[in-house]
Amino acid sequence: MEPLKAPPITINPTDGQTLSVVGDNYRILISGKQTNGAFAVIDMLVPPNGGPGPHAHAGFDESFYVIDGEVEVKSQAGTYIAKKGALVNIPKGGIVHCFKNKTDTLAHLLCTVTPAGLEEMFLEIGKPVDAGTFLPPPPMDEDSIKKLVNIVEKYGQKVYPPDFLG
């Protein structure tokens, strides 16, 4: 008798938890729990002026495919404008990077992380919202920053000051 094989994972357009993270909407499409930790896929909607600040993670690859709109991706290696159809891969190793939507329209990205784990951080720092509901970024006082730093470090990341990459 042939062993059972894992079935395909299917995600409907309204499936997956949507979270407000730093003012962006991140919908977890596939979590590490579904892939035995191999990878996770996150659908990201980034409003104008949205996007995470400078950060680094040595333990996983992170790729962004731009479905619509554009984002400015900065790293210690330089700046790249990722437009619709572009792919950006941040390899393992820990280069400091960030991205920002500097346009006046919504950017839509598909993020894949290998191995999984980043989605668990988003679940911890994000706030569940309905699809299409955007919350303003939370205020960042000293206590909020300390709490955020503790959480992201728990997931193998390091954050840097907003002006770190110029």
N, CA, C and O of each residue as an XYZ file, in Angstrom:
664
protein
N       0.841     -1.177      0.000
C       0.000      0.000      0.000
C       0.893      1.250      0.000
O       1.833      1.359      0.788
N       0.583      2.167     -0.882
C       1.346      3.415     -1.008
C       1.031      4.334      0.171
O      -0.130      4.456      0.561
N       2.074      4.997      0.757
C       1.801      5.896      1.894
C       0.954      7.094      1.460
O       0.977      7.502      0.299
N       0.211      7.644      2.416
C      -0.603      8.826      2.138
C       0.288     10.004      1.785
O       1.339     10.213      2.392
N      -0.141     10.758      0.811
C       0.589     11.954      0.393
C      -0.183     13.174      0.851
O      -1.412     13.162      0.915
N       0.551     14.226      1.168
C      -0.101     15.456      1.611
C      -0.937     16.026      0.469
O      -0.497     16.042     -0.680
N      -2.136     16.490      0.785
C      -2.986     17.081     -0.255
C      -2.513     18.498     -0.580
O      -1.775     19.092      0.206
N      -2.920     19.042     -1.713
C      -2.611     20.441     -2.019
C      -3.231     21.364     -0.969
O      -4.264     21.053     -0.377
N      -2.582     22.490     -0.757
C      -3.137     23.528      0.112
C      -3.828     24.527     -0.803
O      -3.210     25.051     -1.729
N      -5.090     24.792     -0.554
C      -5.827     25.756     -1.363
C      -6.310     26.893     -0.475
O      -6.787     26.674      0.639
N      -6.179     28.105     -0.986
C      -6.557     29.296     -0.235
C      -7.533     30.105     -1.085
O      -7.190     30.534     -2.187
N      -8.723     30.309     -0.587
C      -9.707     31.123     -1.284
C      -9.359     32.608     -1.117
O      -8.608     32.970     -0.212
N      -9.899     33.460     -1.984
C      -9.574     34.890     -1.913
C      -9.881     35.547     -0.574
O      -9.290     36.578     -0.254
N     -10.778     34.985      0.209
C     -11.112     35.578      1.504
C     -10.537     34.790      2.679
O     -10.794     35.136      3.831
N      -9.768     33.742      2.410
C      -9.171     32.936      3.474
C      -7.902     33.594      4.000
O      -7.312     34.452      3.343
N      -7.503     33.188      5.166
C      -6.277     33.691      5.775
C      -6.574     34.870      6.673
O      -7.443     35.689      6.376
N      -5.850     34.949      7.767
C      -6.054     36.028      8.729
C      -5.389     37.308      8.243
O      -4.234     37.291      7.816
N      -6.126     38.424      8.309
C      -5.581     39.733      7.946
C      -5.198     40.468      9.212
O      -5.967     40.542     10.170
N      -3.978     41.016      9.196
C      -3.439     41.718     10.355
C      -3.003     43.115      9.963
O      -2.494     43.329      8.863
N      -3.200     44.060     10.857
C      -2.633     45.390     10.690
C      -1.262     45.361     11.354
O      -1.147     45.144     12.560
N      -0.221     45.584     10.548
C       1.160     45.582     11.041
C       1.812     46.869     10.550
O       1.924     47.083      9.343
N       2.239     47.721     11.462
C       2.834     49.035     11.175
C       2.027     49.848     10.148
O       2.607     50.605      9.370
N       0.715     49.696     10.144
C      -0.134     50.437      9.221
C      -0.403     49.729      7.905
O      -1.241     50.178      7.123
N       0.293     48.627      7.649
C       0.076     47.820      6.445
C      -0.923     46.705      6.775
O      -1.195     46.437      7.945
N      -1.472     46.054      5.730
C      -2.309     44.874      5.924
C      -1.559     43.657      5.418
O      -1.164     43.601      4.254
N      -1.363     42.686      6.292
C      -0.688     41.448      5.941
C      -1.679     40.302      6.140
O      -2.185     40.086      7.241
N      -1.946     39.576      5.061
C      -2.846     38.417      5.131
C      -2.008     37.159      5.018
O      -1.338     36.944      4.008
N      -2.039     36.341      6.029
C      -1.256     35.109      6.020
C      -1.988     34.091      5.155
O      -3.069     33.612      5.498
N      -1.361     33.772      4.015
C      -1.971     32.823      3.086
C      -1.621     31.384      3.460
O      -2.489     30.515      3.536
N      -0.339     31.156      3.689
C       0.130     29.823      4.085
C       1.108     30.020      5.237
O       2.062     30.790      5.130
N       0.865     29.325      6.325
C       1.733     29.456      7.489
C       2.690     28.266      7.585
O       2.510     27.240      6.928
N       3.688     28.435      8.405
C       4.630     27.346      8.649
C       3.955     26.127      9.253
O       4.432     25.005      9.088
N       2.846     26.343      9.952
C       2.102     25.203     10.517
C       1.558     24.313      9.406
O       1.388     23.109      9.597
N       1.285     24.907      8.243
C       0.754     24.136      7.118
C       1.851     23.496      6.270
O       1.576     22.582      5.493
N       3.103     23.971      6.414
C       4.206     23.486      5.574
C       5.310     22.822      6.393
O       6.434     22.659      5.917
N       4.983     22.442      7.622
C       5.979     21.876      8.534
C       7.194     22.779      8.679
O       8.323     22.304      8.801
N       6.951     24.088      8.664
C       8.018     25.057      8.861
C       8.859     25.359      7.639
O       9.804     26.143      7.724
N       8.539     24.755      6.498
C       9.369     24.934      5.300
C       9.304     26.367      4.769
O      10.335     26.941      4.417
N       8.112     26.946      4.708
C       7.960     28.299      4.173
C       6.616     28.860      4.620
O       5.758     28.138      5.128
N       6.455     30.167      4.420
C       5.179     30.844      4.647
C       4.988     31.851      3.522
O       5.958     32.351      2.952
N       3.721     32.147      3.205
C       3.392     33.118      2.166
C       2.439     34.148      2.770
O       1.441     33.803      3.401
N       2.777     35.427      2.558
C       2.009     36.530      3.140
C       1.649     37.510      2.032
O       2.518     37.952      1.279
N       0.377     37.847      1.935
C      -0.129     38.825      0.980
C      -0.085     40.183      1.672
O      -0.717     40.362      2.713
N       0.651     41.143      1.114
C       0.862     42.429      1.769
C       0.244     43.565      0.967
O       0.493     43.693     -0.231
N      -0.559     44.388      1.629
C      -1.085     45.622      1.062
C      -0.414     46.762      1.813
O      -0.552     46.894      3.029
N       0.316     47.585      1.062
C       1.119     48.650      1.665
C       0.596     49.994      1.175
O       0.773     50.337      0.006
N      -0.052     50.766      2.062
C      -0.588     52.062      1.641
C       0.527     53.084      1.416
O       1.676     52.839      1.783
N       0.194     54.226      0.817
C       1.195     55.278      0.656
C       1.892     55.587      1.987
O       1.250     55.687      3.032
N       3.193     55.733      1.922
C       4.064     55.975      3.075
C       4.185     54.778      4.006
O       4.787     54.894      5.074
N       3.624     53.625      3.628
C       3.707     52.433      4.455
C       4.970     51.635      4.184
O       5.731     51.925      3.260
N       5.169     50.630      5.009
C       6.318     49.737      4.888
C       7.115     49.708      6.173
O       7.070     50.659      6.954
N       7.849     48.622      6.402
C       8.614     48.489      7.644
C       9.892     49.319      7.612
O      10.435     49.615      6.548
N      10.356     49.685      8.798
C      11.629     50.386      8.923
C      12.794     49.434      8.737
O      12.601     48.238      8.522
N      14.013     49.973      8.820
C      15.210     49.133      8.637
C      15.266     47.989      9.652
O      15.072     48.180     10.852
N      15.536     46.809      9.131
C      15.635     45.614      9.963
C      16.511     44.586      9.256
O      16.834     44.734      8.077
N      16.885     43.552      9.983
C      17.712     42.480      9.415
C      17.299     41.156     10.036
O      16.817     41.097     11.167
N      17.503     40.095      9.263
C      17.238     38.740      9.761
C      18.210     37.794      9.069
O      18.186     37.645      7.848
N      19.047     37.171      9.849
C      20.093     36.305      9.302
C      19.592     34.907      8.971
O      20.205     34.211      8.160
N      18.492     34.483      9.582
C      18.109     33.081      9.513
C      17.124     32.666      8.449
O      16.776     31.488      8.373
N      16.654     33.599      7.610
C      15.719     33.171      6.563
C      15.802     34.070      5.345
O      16.195     35.234      5.428
N      15.419     33.495      4.202
C      15.277     34.231      2.950
C      13.895     34.878      2.946
O      12.925     34.310      3.447
N      13.828     36.070      2.373
C      12.558     36.777      2.250
C      12.467     37.317      0.828
O      13.336     38.068      0.386
N      11.412     36.930      0.114
C      11.220     37.406     -1.254
C       9.921     38.185     -1.350
O       8.917     37.835     -0.730
N       9.960     39.260     -2.149
C       8.783     40.072     -2.418
C       8.552     40.099     -3.912
O       9.454     40.438     -4.678
N       7.349     39.745     -4.331
C       6.939     39.902     -5.718
C       5.911     41.027     -5.741
O       4.925     40.986     -5.005
N       6.140     42.031     -6.582
C       5.245     43.180     -6.646
C       4.103     42.862     -7.615
O       4.296     42.800     -8.829
N       2.921     42.665     -7.055
C       1.737     42.372     -7.858
C       1.211     43.648     -8.498
O       0.800     43.650     -9.658
N       1.227     44.740     -7.726
C       0.738     46.022     -8.230
C       1.404     47.143     -7.445
O       1.787     46.964     -6.289
N       1.537     48.292     -8.079
C       2.153     49.443     -7.439
C       3.668     49.343     -7.469
O       4.243     48.667     -8.322
N       4.307     50.026     -6.525
C       5.760     49.969     -6.426
C       6.191     50.330     -5.011
O       5.484     51.019     -4.276
N       7.372     49.842     -4.658
C       7.986     50.175     -3.373
C       9.458     50.471     -3.594
O      10.095     49.918     -4.490
N       9.981     51.353     -2.761
C      11.416     51.619     -2.761
C      12.040     50.680     -1.739
O      11.683     50.701     -0.561
N      12.972     49.859     -2.198
C      13.658     48.904     -1.335
C      15.058     49.432     -1.083
O      15.832     49.631     -2.019
N      15.379     49.656      0.175
C      16.709     50.119      0.541
C      17.414     49.017      1.309
O      16.796     48.289      2.085
N      18.723     48.902      1.082
C      19.545     47.977      1.854
C      20.941     48.568      1.962
O      21.224     49.627      1.401
N      21.793     47.889      2.673
C      23.176     48.320      2.775
C      23.874     48.249      1.422
O      24.962     48.799      1.256
N      23.256     47.576      0.457
C      23.839     47.453     -0.887
C      23.332     48.537     -1.840
O      23.840     48.656     -2.955
N      22.337     49.333     -1.421
C      21.820     50.382     -2.293
C      20.310     50.441     -2.286
O      19.650     49.850     -1.431
N      19.768     51.172     -3.262
C      18.323     51.404     -3.365
C      17.815     50.864     -4.696
O      18.482     50.994     -5.723
N      16.637     50.262     -4.672
C      16.021     49.697     -5.865
C      14.537     50.052     -5.839
O      13.874     49.885     -4.816
N      14.021     50.537     -6.954
C      12.588     50.787     -7.085
C      11.970     49.530     -7.696
O      12.195     49.216     -8.864
N      11.187     48.820     -6.884
C      10.544     47.579     -7.317
C       9.144     47.913     -7.803
O       8.261     48.254     -7.016
N       8.956     47.809     -9.124
C       7.669     48.120     -9.747
C       6.894     46.836    -10.037
O       7.415     45.734     -9.869
N       5.664     46.990    -10.468
C       4.798     45.860    -10.793
C       5.563     44.840    -11.629
O       6.148     45.177    -12.658
N       5.552     43.587    -11.173
C       6.235     42.502    -11.872
C       7.653     42.250    -11.381
O       8.273     41.271    -11.795
N       8.182     43.100    -10.512
C       9.545     42.931     -9.999
C       9.557     41.944     -8.839
O       8.558     41.752     -8.146
N      10.710     41.328     -8.652
C      10.934     40.419     -7.529
C      12.186     40.871     -6.802
O      13.203     41.172     -7.427
N      12.112     40.917     -5.494
C      13.259     41.256     -4.659
C      13.462     40.099     -3.693
O      12.513     39.663     -3.040
N      14.678     39.603     -3.595
C      15.002     38.545     -2.636
C      16.034     39.070     -1.658
O      17.094     39.551     -2.058
N      15.722     38.975     -0.381
C      16.662     39.303      0.683
C      17.195     37.965      1.188
O      16.489     37.240      1.889
N      18.461     37.628      0.828
C      18.979     36.310      1.202
C      19.319     36.216      2.682
O      19.463     37.224      3.374
N      19.442     34.977      3.148
C      19.918     34.748      4.508
C      21.243     35.474      4.681
O      21.992     35.664      3.722
N      21.519     35.872      5.899
C      22.793     36.506      6.159
C      22.681     37.758      6.993
O      23.622     38.099      7.711
N      21.559     38.459      6.922
C      21.352     39.572      7.824
C      21.624     40.954      7.290
O      21.881     41.862      8.080
N      21.579     41.169      5.952
C      21.749     42.529      5.439
C      20.586     43.404      5.931
O      19.432     42.975      5.932
N      20.904     44.617      6.343
C      19.869     45.549      6.804
C      19.098     46.045      5.582
O      19.692     46.426      4.573
N      17.780     46.036      5.685
C      16.936     46.447      4.564
C      15.602     46.985      5.070
O      15.244     46.803      6.234
N      14.877     47.648      4.177
C      13.524     48.110      4.452
C      12.851     48.381      3.112
O      13.510     48.408      2.073
N      11.556     48.577      3.141
C      10.882     49.043      1.927
C       9.811     50.041      2.316
O       9.276     50.013      3.424
N       9.514     50.923      1.379
C       8.525     51.974      1.633
C       7.768     52.257      0.346
O       8.353     52.296     -0.737
N       6.470     52.453      0.475
C       5.644     52.861     -0.651
C       5.695     54.386     -0.700
O       5.055     55.059      0.108
N       6.457     54.930     -1.648
C       6.605     56.377     -1.771
C       5.648     56.967     -2.801
O       5.806     58.120     -3.200
N       4.657     56.189     -3.237
C       3.689     56.673     -4.220
C       2.396     57.064     -3.505
O       2.290     56.958     -2.283
N       1.422     57.515     -4.284
C       0.127     57.870     -3.696
C      -0.929     56.796     -3.938
O      -2.121     57.044     -3.758
N      -0.489     55.592     -4.350
C      -1.421     54.480     -4.556
C      -0.952     53.261     -3.759
O       0.216     53.152     -3.385
N      -1.871     52.372     -3.518
C      -1.609     51.158     -2.753
C      -0.621     50.253     -3.492
O      -0.727     50.080     -4.707
N       0.330     49.680     -2.771
C       1.226     48.662     -3.339
C       0.757     47.294     -2.838
O       0.327     47.151     -1.693
N       0.848     46.303     -3.710
C       0.404     44.945     -3.384
C       1.587     44.011     -3.611
O       2.081     43.895     -4.732
N       2.045     43.344     -2.548
C       3.210     42.465     -2.611
C       2.836     41.066     -2.158
O       1.945     40.880     -1.329
N       3.532     40.090     -2.715
C       3.422     38.714     -2.246
C       4.776     38.364     -1.647
O       5.789     38.370     -2.346
N       4.792     38.061     -0.361
C       6.029     37.794      0.371
C       6.123     36.307      0.696
O       5.171     35.713      1.203
N       7.272     35.713      0.404
C       7.535     34.322      0.757
C       8.767     34.288      1.652
O       9.793     34.884      1.323
N       8.669     33.598      2.774
C       9.810     33.440      3.669
C      10.159     31.962      3.805
O       9.288     31.105      3.950
N      11.475     31.690      3.754
C      11.976     30.328      3.833
C      13.145     30.290      4.801
O      14.134     30.982      4.558
N      13.095     29.530      5.877
C      11.934     28.788      6.369
C      10.888     29.730      6.956
O      11.094     30.941      7.038
N       9.764     29.147      7.361
C       8.667     29.915      7.942
C       9.070     30.474      9.298
O      10.114     30.118      9.845
N       8.241     31.342      9.825
C       8.450     31.896     11.156
C       8.081     33.363     11.236
O       7.589     33.830     12.262
N       8.320     34.100     10.142
C       8.008     35.525     10.135
C       6.523     35.755     10.382
O       6.143     36.719     11.046
N       5.689     34.879      9.852
C       4.247     35.046     10.032
C       3.857     34.952     11.509
O       2.892     35.586     11.937
N       4.602     34.166     12.287
C       4.319     34.064     13.717
C       4.617     35.393     14.412
O       3.900     35.788     15.332
N       5.670     36.081     13.976
C       5.978     37.395     14.528
C       4.849     38.369     14.193
O       4.416     39.138     15.051
N       4.370     38.337     12.939
C       3.272     39.225     12.553
C       2.023     38.946     13.381
O       1.307     39.877     13.751
N       1.754     37.675     13.675
C       0.598     37.335     14.504
C       0.735     37.931     15.902
O      -0.256     38.324     16.517
N       1.970     37.997     16.400
C       2.186     38.529     17.743
C       2.139     40.059     17.784
O       1.600     40.636     18.728
N       2.699     40.716     16.769
C       2.734     42.182     16.825
C       1.547     42.843     16.131
O       1.244     44.007     16.394
N       0.879     42.115     15.252
C      -0.217     42.702     14.495
C      -1.536     42.684     15.240
O      -1.695     42.032     16.272
N      -2.469     43.423     14.677
C      -3.828     43.468     15.230
C      -4.772     42.934     14.164
O      -4.775     43.439     13.041
N      -5.586     41.907     14.492
C      -6.526     41.388     13.496
C      -7.481     42.479     13.012
O      -8.027     43.243     13.809
N      -7.672     42.537     11.697
C      -8.597     43.491     11.090
C      -9.369     42.792      9.975
O      -8.976     41.727      9.499
N     -10.469     43.409      9.572
C     -11.198     42.920      8.406
C     -10.404     43.271      7.156
O      -9.695     44.277      7.130
N     -10.519     42.450      6.125
C      -9.845     42.735      4.857
C     -10.229     44.131      4.386
O     -11.401     44.506      4.411
N      -9.236     44.890      3.959
C      -9.484     46.230      3.448
C      -9.538     47.315      4.510
O      -9.676     48.491      4.177
N      -9.432     46.946      5.781
C      -9.429     47.925      6.869
C      -7.990     48.248      7.238
O      -7.227     47.367      7.633
N      -7.630     49.507      7.106
C      -6.269     49.936      7.430
C      -6.291     50.761      8.702
O      -7.085     51.692      8.832
N      -5.430     50.424      9.628
C      -5.275     51.188     10.850
C      -4.020     52.034     10.735
O      -3.062     51.625     10.079
N      -4.004     53.210     11.360
C      -2.762     53.992     11.320
C      -1.661     53.262     12.081
O      -1.948     52.478     12.986
N      -0.408     53.514     11.722
C       0.675     52.896     12.491
C       0.543     53.283     13.961
O       0.174     54.414     14.275
N       0.842     52.348     14.861
C       0.714     52.679     16.285
C       1.770     53.701     16.695
O       2.851     53.755     16.107
N       1.454     54.512     17.706
C       2.468     55.461     18.184
C       3.653     54.689     18.769
O       3.480     53.638     19.387
N       4.826     55.215     18.570
C       6.027     54.522     19.031
C       6.718     55.320     20.134
O       7.687     56.038     19.888
N       6.198     55.178     21.359
C       6.879     55.782     22.498
C       7.955     54.805     22.978
O       8.099     53.717     22.420
N       8.692     55.183     23.987
C       9.824     54.365     24.444
C       9.400     52.959     24.869
O      10.084     51.988     24.547
N       8.278     52.837     25.591
C       7.805     51.519     26.030
C       7.367     50.663     24.846
O       7.640     49.463     24.815
N       6.687     51.272     23.869
C       6.243     50.532     22.677
C       7.439     50.023     21.879
O       7.425     48.899     21.377
N       8.463     50.846     21.767
C       9.668     50.442     21.028
C      10.352     49.274     21.730
O      10.760     48.315     21.074
N      10.482     49.340     23.048
C      11.112     48.244     23.802
C      10.336     46.943     23.610
O      10.927     45.883     23.400
N       9.011     47.032     23.682
C       8.175     45.842     23.511
C       8.355     45.262     22.106
O       8.503     44.051     21.945
N       8.343     46.128     21.096
C       8.518     45.683     19.717
C       9.885     45.035     19.521
O       9.987     43.977     18.900
N      10.928     45.660     20.043
C      12.290     45.118     19.905
C      12.359     43.734     20.543
O      12.947     42.822     19.962
N      11.777     43.559     21.716
C      11.796     42.251     22.380
C      11.096     41.187     21.543
O      11.570     40.055     21.445
N       9.975     41.549     20.944
C       9.234     40.578     20.125
C      10.026     40.221     18.871
O      10.189     39.039     18.570
N      10.522     41.216     18.132
C      11.208     40.896     16.874
C      12.496     40.130     17.126
O      12.864     39.268     16.329
N      13.190     40.428     18.223
C      14.406     39.679     18.534
C      14.095     38.225     18.856
O      14.897     37.340     18.557
N      12.942     37.971     19.461
C      12.512     36.600     19.746
C      12.404     35.790     18.447
O      12.583     34.572     18.458
N      12.110     36.470     17.322
C      11.962     35.806     16.030
C      13.194     35.969     15.144
O      13.099     35.823     13.925
N      14.349     36.270     15.740
C      15.601     36.304     14.991
C      15.821     37.550     14.160
O      16.588     37.519     13.197
N      15.169     38.639     14.507
C      15.338     39.876     13.749
C      15.966     40.945     14.627
O      15.958     40.862     15.855
N      16.504     41.940     13.963
C      17.052     43.101     14.643
C      16.507     44.332     13.937
O      16.474     44.384     12.708
N      16.080     45.324     14.714
C      15.580     46.571     14.130
C      16.625     47.668     14.309
O      17.430     47.649     15.239
N      16.582     48.619     13.388
C      17.536     49.729     13.364
C      16.768     51.041     13.341
O      15.582     51.056     13.011
N      17.426     52.142     13.687
C      16.733     53.439     13.662
C      16.207     53.763     12.258
O      16.766     53.307     11.260
N      15.127     54.555     12.191
C      14.501     54.865     10.894
C      15.461     55.462      9.863
O      15.283     55.250      8.663
N      16.471     56.203     10.312
C      17.414     56.854      9.377
C      18.673     56.028      9.130
O      19.635     56.540      8.557
N      18.690     54.766      9.547
C      19.894     53.935      9.447
C      20.417     53.810      8.008
O      21.627     53.820      7.777
N      19.505     53.694      7.060
C      19.919     53.529      5.648
C      19.892     54.854      4.870
O      19.953     54.856      3.641
N      19.804     55.951      5.576
C      19.840     57.261      4.933
C      18.528     57.763      4.438
O      18.456     58.859      3.882
